[in-house]
Amino acid sequence: MPTAREPEGRHSLLQLDVPREAALARAADLIAEAWRSFDHFRPGQPPIGERVRELTALGLPEQPAPALEVLDDAALALDESLAQPRPRFFAFVGSAALEIAVIGDALASCFDPNLAAWAAAASEIERQTVEWVASFVGFPAEAGSFTSGGTVSNVTALAAARERAVPGIRRDGVAGTKLAVYCSSEAHYSVTRAAELLGIGSSGVRALPIDDDRRLVPGDVAAAIDADRAAAVVPVAVVATAGTTLTGAVDPLDALADVCSERGVWLHVDGAYGLPAAAAPSAAALFAGVERADSATVDAHKWLFVPKACGVLLVRRRADLAAALAHEEDYLPHEGDQPHAVDITLEYSRPFRALKLWLGLRAHGAAAFREAIERNLGHARLLHDTVVAHPELEALCGPPPLSIVPFRHAARGIADLDEHNARLAQSLQDGGRVWVAPARVDGRVCLRPCFVNFRTTDDDVLALVEESVRVGRELARSG
């Protein structure tokens, strides 16, 4: 019996029911509509509607649905999701999804180069963009790579630090060697996660006390390293945080560099959130000494405004990453003098994450990024000053070093401020006019807004105050 032949021309499988140009045009219209909605705040967050609930209850579809209908459904679901690019989304450390970067994601996904091995121009653009990021934050990087974010960047940096501290450990394993990493008590949990994954163990994380400015104390770090060495524990790295997630504190990088240099210990700067502010004139002094570190991380999907996921790891010496990660496999032999990115990264199949930031920097210029970061710093100062001046509000920290301002509603007569502010955070989220997450600072429940969006205005900042007071009063009256 003769077998069926493939049709001439375009392949017959996985074709849309409309021309590709029609699908692309509909997608462009939906994206443009979303961008217009991000230009101003939305007066509420719509609940998940009946249509989306029906869609999310469906089983595996065996038959195709109309492509334009599917795209419309996707846009509806996204509109009923929490969109961090909205100018009054103040929770966590958000992503502003810069327009040209969104287009960059689409282009990168279309061509889909694999950055595990040398990918010609894509690899050259990643190298160039690493250099641009390093220049922007003032770090002398010999090499680096784009990652999914701060967690993978921190794991990668600490893997290099571990190999330098105990050469051959990647081959021989930790065995009976006791290792330690040093950071502040308010360092990001990804440091502990990295220690767990690398065999250092969470018990090997020395989460040291902070000073009155919520920063790591260099003398305590020095004492901890010396005590560990005396007890036959190998120091792997000091992790300095350049912008803690809770309050935005920046550890004293220059003094910590002195401690590390004197003791031959790796200094890693976790700047996933805050390090871009090193480029802003009003905050630059906080980051003095970053140029002395061995490695640093930046999440471009935070304060460089591009969509997730776009982390950047920077290292002073390429050889340190290669010592920890380089390898030769039959399925990926080295050819000529072209290096493979897998020799300095944890991931194999890596998307072209650099393109979105490369486009953003080219289309807008570094000066515009500096100005946008500076404006966010101004938003934080405006909020802090307004909170301090308001009789019903309480700032939980002093003037903000960066763009996080923990505060709470503390009107007279409220019996349990922690319970009241937890309810306040939930009520603000339910209302949706502003979106802010709760946090605990020194055990006290508060609101923790963070400003990392180029779309946010002073009016949006003041609206957060107005809504917090209005809803806080309503809750207080209702008991």
C-alpha positions as CSV (number, residue, x, y, z in Angstrom):
1,M,0.0,0.0,0.0
2,P,1.6,3.3,-1.0
3,T,2.5,5.7,1.8
4,A,1.1,9.2,1.9
5,R,3.5,11.9,0.7
6,E,4.2,15.2,2.6
7,P,2.4,18.0,0.8
8,E,4.4,20.5,-1.3
9,G,5.4,23.8,0.3
10,R,4.7,24.5,3.9
11,H,4.5,21.6,6.3
12,S,0.9,20.6,7.2
13,L,1.3,20.0,10.9
14,L,0.8,22.6,13.6
15,Q,-0.6,25.3,11.3
16,L,-2.9,28.1,12.5
17,D,-6.4,28.4,11.1
18,V,-5.6,32.0,10.1
19,P,-2.6,33.5,8.3
20,R,0.4,34.1,10.6
21,E,0.2,37.8,9.8
22,A,-3.4,37.9,11.2
23,A,-2.3,36.2,14.4
24,L,0.6,38.5,14.8
25,A,-1.6,41.6,14.2
26,R,-4.0,40.4,16.8
27,A,-1.2,39.8,19.3
28,A,0.2,43.3,18.5
29,D,-3.2,44.9,19.2
30,L,-3.5,43.0,22.5
31,I,-0.1,44.1,23.6
32,A,-0.7,47.7,22.6
33,E,-3.9,47.7,24.6
34,A,-2.1,46.4,27.6
35,W,0.6,49.0,27.3
36,R,-2.1,51.7,27.2
37,S,-3.6,50.3,30.3
38,F,-0.2,50.6,32.1
39,D,0.1,54.3,31.3
40,H,-2.2,55.1,34.2
41,F,-3.4,53.3,37.3
42,R,-6.4,51.0,37.1
43,P,-9.1,51.8,39.8
44,G,-9.4,48.1,40.8
45,Q,-8.2,44.6,40.1
46,P,-10.9,42.6,38.3
47,P,-11.7,39.2,39.9
48,I,-11.2,36.0,37.9
49,G,-14.2,35.9,35.7
50,E,-16.5,33.1,34.6
51,R,-14.8,32.7,31.2
52,V,-11.3,32.3,32.7
53,R,-12.6,29.9,35.3
54,E,-14.2,27.8,32.5
55,L,-10.9,27.8,30.6
56,T,-8.8,26.8,33.6
57,A,-11.3,23.9,34.2
58,L,-10.7,22.4,30.8
59,G,-8.9,19.1,30.3
60,L,-6.2,18.4,27.7
61,P,-7.6,19.8,24.4
62,E,-7.4,17.1,21.6
63,Q,-8.8,19.4,18.9
64,P,-7.7,22.8,17.8
65,A,-9.5,26.0,18.7
66,P,-9.5,29.2,16.6
67,A,-6.2,31.0,17.0
68,L,-7.7,34.5,17.4
69,E,-10.0,33.2,20.1
70,V,-7.2,31.5,21.9
71,L,-5.2,34.8,21.8
72,D,-8.1,36.8,23.1
73,D,-8.6,34.2,25.9
74,A,-4.9,34.6,26.9
75,A,-5.2,38.3,27.0
76,L,-8.3,38.1,29.2
77,A,-6.5,35.7,31.6
78,L,-3.5,38.0,31.8
79,D,-5.8,41.0,32.4
80,E,-7.3,39.1,35.4
81,S,-3.8,38.3,36.7
82,L,-1.6,40.6,38.8
83,A,0.5,42.6,36.4
84,Q,3.6,44.1,38.0
85,P,4.1,46.7,35.3
86,R,1.1,48.7,36.5
87,P,2.2,52.0,38.1
88,R,0.6,51.3,41.5
89,F,2.0,47.7,41.9
90,F,4.3,48.3,44.9
91,A,4.6,44.7,46.2
92,F,7.8,42.7,46.4
93,V,10.4,43.9,43.9
94,G,8.4,44.2,40.7
95,S,9.2,44.2,37.0
96,A,8.2,47.1,34.8
97,A,8.3,45.2,31.5
98,L,9.9,47.9,29.3
99,E,8.1,48.0,25.9
100,I,11.1,47.5,23.6
101,A,12.3,44.7,25.9
102,V,8.9,42.9,25.5
103,I,9.4,43.1,21.7
104,G,13.0,41.8,22.3
105,D,11.5,38.7,24.1
106,A,9.3,38.0,21.1
107,L,12.2,38.3,18.7
108,A,14.5,36.1,20.8
109,S,11.8,33.5,21.2
110,C,11.2,33.5,17.4
111,F,14.8,32.8,16.4
112,D,15.3,30.8,19.6
113,P,19.1,30.6,19.7
114,N,20.6,28.3,22.3
115,L,23.2,30.1,24.4
116,A,24.6,26.9,25.9
117,A,27.2,26.8,23.0
118,W,28.6,29.5,20.9
119,A,25.6,31.0,19.0
120,A,27.4,33.4,16.7
121,A,26.0,37.0,16.9
122,A,23.8,36.1,19.9
123,S,26.8,35.1,21.9
124,E,28.6,38.3,21.0
125,I,25.6,40.4,22.0
126,E,25.4,38.6,25.4
127,R,29.1,39.3,25.9
128,Q,28.6,42.9,25.0
129,T,25.6,43.4,27.2
130,V,27.5,41.8,30.2
131,E,30.1,44.5,29.6
132,W,27.5,47.2,29.4
133,V,25.9,46.1,32.7
134,A,29.3,45.9,34.4
135,S,30.1,49.4,33.2
136,F,26.7,50.7,34.3
137,V,27.2,49.5,37.9
138,G,31.0,50.1,38.1
139,F,32.2,46.5,38.4
140,P,35.3,45.4,36.5
141,A,34.0,42.1,35.0
142,E,36.2,40.0,32.9
143,A,33.3,37.7,32.2
144,G,29.7,37.0,33.1
145,S,26.4,35.5,31.9
146,F,22.7,36.0,31.8
147,T,20.7,33.7,34.2
148,S,17.1,33.2,35.2
149,G,17.7,35.5,38.2
150,G,19.5,36.1,41.5
151,T,19.1,32.6,42.9
152,V,20.9,30.9,40.0
153,S,23.4,33.8,39.9
154,N,24.2,33.4,43.6
155,V,24.6,29.6,43.3
156,T,26.9,30.1,40.4
157,A,29.1,32.7,42.1
158,L,29.3,30.6,45.3
159,A,30.2,27.5,43.3
160,A,33.2,29.4,41.9
161,A,34.0,30.6,45.4
162,R,33.8,27.1,46.8
163,E,36.2,25.8,44.1
164,R,38.7,28.5,44.9
165,A,38.5,27.9,48.6
166,V,38.9,24.1,48.2
167,P,40.4,23.3,44.8
168,G,39.1,20.0,43.4
169,I,35.9,20.0,45.6
170,R,33.7,19.8,42.4
171,R,35.4,16.5,41.7
172,D,36.0,15.1,45.2
173,G,32.9,16.4,46.9
174,V,32.6,18.0,50.3
175,A,33.2,14.8,52.2
176,G,34.2,15.8,55.8
177,T,35.2,19.3,54.9
178,K,33.3,21.9,56.9
179,L,32.6,25.1,55.0
180,A,31.0,28.5,55.8
181,V,29.5,31.5,54.1
182,Y,29.0,34.8,55.8
183,C,26.2,37.3,55.3
184,S,23.8,39.5,57.2
185,S,20.7,38.2,59.0
186,E,18.6,40.0,56.4
187,A,20.4,38.5,53.4
188,H,18.1,36.9,50.8
189,Y,17.2,33.3,51.3
190,S,18.8,32.4,48.1
191,V,22.1,32.5,49.9
192,T,20.9,29.7,52.2
193,R,19.5,27.8,49.3
194,A,22.8,28.0,47.5
195,A,24.6,26.8,50.6
196,E,22.3,23.8,50.8
197,L,22.7,22.9,47.1
198,L,26.5,23.2,47.3
199,G,27.0,21.0,50.3
200,I,27.9,23.9,52.6
201,G,24.7,23.3,54.4
202,S,22.3,25.8,56.0
203,S,24.2,25.3,59.2
204,G,27.3,26.7,57.5
205,V,25.6,30.0,56.8
206,R,26.7,32.6,59.3
207,A,23.8,35.0,59.3
208,L,25.4,37.8,61.4
209,P,23.7,40.6,63.3
210,I,23.1,44.0,61.7
211,D,23.9,47.5,62.9
212,D,21.5,50.3,63.4
213,D,21.4,51.0,59.7
214,R,20.5,47.3,59.1
215,R,23.9,46.5,57.6
216,L,26.4,43.8,58.1
217,V,29.2,44.7,60.6
218,P,32.7,44.2,59.1
219,G,34.3,43.5,62.5
220,D,31.8,40.7,63.2
221,V,32.6,39.2,59.8
222,A,36.3,39.3,60.5
223,A,35.8,37.7,63.9
224,A,33.5,35.0,62.5
225,I,36.1,34.1,59.7
226,D,38.9,33.9,62.2
227,A,37.0,31.8,64.6
228,D,36.0,29.4,61.9
229,R,39.5,29.0,60.6
230,A,40.7,28.3,64.2
231,A,38.0,25.5,64.3
232,A,39.1,24.0,61.0
233,V,36.1,25.4,59.1
234,V,36.9,26.7,55.6
235,P,35.5,30.1,54.7
236,V,34.0,30.1,51.2
237,A,32.7,33.6,50.7
238,V,31.3,36.7,52.3
239,V,28.0,37.7,50.7
240,A,27.4,41.4,50.9
241,T,23.9,42.6,50.1
242,A,23.6,45.7,47.9
243,G,19.9,46.4,48.7
244,T,18.3,44.0,51.1
245,T,14.8,42.7,50.1
246,L,13.3,43.8,53.4
247,T,14.5,47.4,53.8
248,G,16.9,48.2,51.0
249,A,20.0,48.4,53.2
250,V,23.4,48.3,51.5
251,D,26.2,46.5,53.4
252,P,29.5,48.4,53.7
253,L,31.2,47.0,50.6
254,D,34.5,48.8,50.9
255,A,35.1,47.7,54.6
256,L,34.0,44.2,53.8
257,A,36.4,44.2,50.9
258,D,39.2,45.0,53.4
259,V,38.2,42.1,55.6
260,C,38.1,39.7,52.6
261,S,41.4,40.9,51.1
262,E,43.2,40.6,54.4
263,R,42.0,37.0,54.8
264,G,42.0,35.8,51.2
265,V,38.2,35.2,51.2
266,W,35.9,35.6,48.1
267,L,33.6,38.7,48.3
268,H,30.3,38.3,46.5
269,V,27.9,41.2,46.2
270,D,24.3,40.2,45.9
271,G,23.0,43.3,44.1
272,A,20.0,41.5,42.5
273,Y,17.7,44.3,43.6
274,G,19.8,47.3,44.5
275,L,23.0,47.4,42.5
276,P,21.6,49.4,39.5
277,A,21.3,52.3,42.0
278,A,25.1,52.5,42.0
279,A,24.6,54.4,38.7
280,A,22.4,57.0,40.3
281,P,24.3,60.1,41.6
282,S,22.3,60.3,44.9
283,A,23.0,56.7,45.9
284,A,26.4,56.0,44.3
285,A,28.3,56.5,47.5
286,L,26.5,53.6,49.1
287,F,28.2,51.2,46.7
288,A,31.8,52.3,47.1
289,G,34.0,49.2,47.1
290,V,31.8,47.1,44.7
291,E,34.7,47.3,42.3
292,R,36.8,45.3,44.7
293,A,34.5,42.3,44.8
294,D,35.1,39.0,43.2
295,S,31.6,38.6,41.8
296,A,28.3,40.5,41.7
297,T,24.7,39.8,40.7
298,V,22.1,42.1,39.1
299,D,18.5,41.2,38.2
300,A,17.8,43.3,35.1
301,H,14.1,42.3,35.6
302,K,14.0,44.4,38.7
303,W,15.6,47.8,38.6
304,L,16.7,47.8,34.9
305,F,13.0,47.5,34.0
306,V,13.0,44.5,31.5
307,P,10.6,41.6,31.8
308,K,11.5,38.4,33.7
309,A,13.6,36.4,33.6
310,C,16.8,38.4,33.2
311,G,19.5,38.0,35.8
312,V,23.2,38.9,35.3
313,L,26.2,37.4,37.0
314,L,29.4,39.4,36.8
315,V,32.8,37.9,37.8
316,R,36.2,39.6,38.0
317,R,38.1,36.6,36.6
318,R,36.7,34.2,34.0
319,A,39.1,31.5,35.1
320,D,37.3,31.3,38.4
321,L,34.0,30.3,36.7
322,A,35.8,27.9,34.4
323,A,37.6,26.2,37.3
324,A,34.2,25.4,38.9
325,L,32.1,24.6,35.8
326,A,34.2,23.9,32.6
327,H,34.0,20.4,31.1
328,E,34.4,18.4,27.9
329,E,31.6,16.1,26.7
330,D,31.4,14.1,23.5
331,Y,28.0,15.7,22.6
332,L,29.4,19.2,23.0
333,P,33.1,19.1,22.0
334,H,35.1,22.4,22.0
335,E,35.8,23.5,18.4
336,G,38.5,25.9,17.6
337,D,38.8,28.9,19.9
338,Q,35.1,29.4,20.5
339,P,34.2,29.0,24.2
340,H,31.0,27.4,25.3
341,A,28.8,29.3,27.7
342,V,28.2,26.1,29.6
343,D,31.8,26.3,30.8
344,I,30.9,29.3,32.9
345,T,27.2,28.8,33.6
346,L,25.0,26.3,35.4
347,E,22.4,25.9,32.6
348,Y,22.7,24.1,29.4
349,S,19.8,25.2,27.1
350,R,19.7,28.9,27.8
351,P,17.4,31.4,26.0
352,F,18.7,34.6,24.6
353,R,18.0,36.7,27.7
354,A,20.5,39.4,26.9
355,L,18.6,40.7,23.8
356,K,15.9,42.5,25.8
357,L,18.3,44.5,27.8
358,W,20.6,45.1,24.8
359,L,17.6,46.6,23.0
360,G,16.5,48.7,26.0
361,L,20.0,50.2,26.5
362,R,20.3,50.9,22.8
363,A,16.8,52.3,22.3
364,H,16.8,54.6,25.4
365,G,20.5,55.0,26.5
366,A,22.1,54.5,29.9
367,A,21.3,58.1,30.9
368,A,17.6,57.5,30.8
369,F,18.0,54.4,32.9
370,R,19.9,56.4,35.5
371,E,17.2,59.1,35.5
372,A,14.4,56.5,36.0
373,I,16.3,54.9,38.9
374,E,16.9,58.4,40.4
375,R,13.2,59.1,40.1
376,N,12.3,55.9,42.0
377,L,14.7,56.9,44.7
378,G,12.8,60.2,44.9
379,H,9.5,58.3,45.2
380,A,10.8,56.5,48.2
381,R,12.0,59.7,49.9
382,L,8.7,61.4,49.1
383,L,6.8,58.5,50.7
384,H,9.0,58.4,53.8
385,D,8.7,62.2,54.4
386,T,4.9,62.0,53.9
387,V,4.6,59.1,56.3
388,V,6.7,60.8,59.0
389,A,4.6,63.9,58.7
390,H,1.3,62.0,59.0
391,P,-0.1,61.6,62.5
392,E,-1.7,58.2,61.8
393,L,1.3,56.6,60.1
394,E,4.6,55.2,61.4
395,A,7.8,54.6,59.5
396,L,9.6,51.5,60.7
397,C,13.0,52.6,59.4
398,G,14.9,55.8,58.9
399,P,15.3,57.6,55.6
400,P,15.4,55.0,52.8
401,P,18.8,54.1,51.4
402,L,17.2,52.9,48.2
403,S,13.5,52.5,47.2
404,I,11.9,50.4,49.9
405,V,9.8,52.2,52.7
406,P,8.3,50.0,55.4
407,F,5.5,51.8,57.2
408,R,2.2,51.0,59.0
409,H,-1.0,52.6,60.0
410,A,-0.8,53.3,63.7
411,A,-3.7,55.6,64.6
412,R,-4.5,56.0,68.3
413,G,-6.9,53.5,69.8
414,I,-5.8,50.4,67.7
415,A,-5.3,47.6,70.2
416,D,-3.2,45.2,68.0
417,L,-1.2,47.0,65.4
418,D,0.2,43.8,63.9
419,E,-3.2,42.3,63.3
420,H,-4.6,45.6,62.1
421,N,-1.8,46.1,59.5
422,A,-2.1,42.5,58.3
423,R,-5.8,43.2,57.7
424,L,-4.9,46.5,56.1
425,A,-2.6,44.8,53.6
426,Q,-5.3,42.3,52.7
427,S,-7.9,44.9,52.3
428,L,-5.7,47.1,50.0
429,Q,-5.1,44.0,47.8
430,D,-8.8,43.2,47.8
431,G,-9.6,46.8,46.7
432,G,-6.9,46.8,44.1
433,R,-6.5,50.6,43.8
434,V,-2.9,50.1,45.1
435,W,-1.2,46.7,45.5
436,V,1.2,46.4,48.4
437,A,2.4,43.4,50.3
438,P,2.8,43.0,54.1
439,A,6.1,42.3,55.8
440,R,7.6,42.0,59.3
441,V,10.4,44.4,60.4
442,D,11.8,43.5,63.8
443,G,8.7,41.5,64.4
444,R,6.3,44.3,63.5
445,V,3.8,43.8,60.7
446,C,3.8,46.6,58.2
447,L,3.3,47.5,54.5
448,R,6.4,47.2,52.4
449,P,6.2,49.2,49.2
450,C,9.1,49.1,46.8
451,F,9.5,51.5,43.8
452,V,11.2,50.0,40.8
453,N,8.8,51.1,38.0
454,F,9.5,53.8,35.5
455,R,5.7,54.4,35.1
456,T,5.2,55.3,38.8
457,T,4.5,59.0,39.5
458,D,4.5,61.1,42.6
459,D,0.6,61.0,42.5
460,D,0.8,57.2,42.6
461,V,3.0,57.4,45.7
462,L,0.6,59.8,47.5
463,A,-2.3,57.6,46.5
464,L,-0.7,54.8,48.5
465,V,-0.7,57.1,51.5
466,E,-4.3,58.2,51.0
467,E,-5.6,54.6,50.5
468,S,-3.7,53.3,53.5
469,V,-5.1,55.9,55.7
470,R,-8.6,55.7,54.3
471,V,-8.8,51.9,54.5
472,G,-7.0,51.8,57.8
473,R,-9.6,54.1,59.4
474,E,-12.4,52.0,58.0
475,L,-10.9,48.9,59.6
476,A,-10.3,50.6,62.9
477,R,-13.9,51.8,63.1
478,S,-15.2,48.3,62.2
479,G,-13.0,46.7,64.9
